[in-house]
Amino acid sequence: MTMPVERTRCVIQTGDFLRELSKSQLIPESFRIEAARLLRHYPEPRVLLHAAWLDEIIHSTQPGDPRRELAISGYPELFSSNLDQ
């Protein structure tokens, strides 16, 4: 089972890897272009870590706790369950 810290680290490292690919002259241009295209909408580490911090608050507090309610109200909309535009 993947732990949240492992998943967070992997997503951040994937972004780093895409950045490296997009800049490397050792990689074919079509791959560099695709990596750069994917990065346009890839979340920055600070956004991911902020969402993770809010997740930790939400999952470690009880309903009605003001910290939980504040975390829910400040939760960024990161992903969609629908891949259609």
Phi, psi and omega in degrees: 000132179282131177275153180305321180295323178293317180295316179299312179301317182295317180294317178295317179294327177297317176299318178299318181296316178298321178297317178298313179301318185293341184252347186282126177284353178277349183259140177304146184304321181299325178287322178296318179296317180294319178299316179296322179297315179296324181291336180304328183245010181279133182292139177290151180307321181297325179290316179297316181293325176295315178297321179296319178298317177295320176303315181299319178295313182300319184276348181253002180237162181269153174306139182095342178292127182302327178295320179295314181297321178294319179296318179295318182291335180261007184288123181286145175280103185263319188228165179236147176276356182240124181271356175280149180277000000 
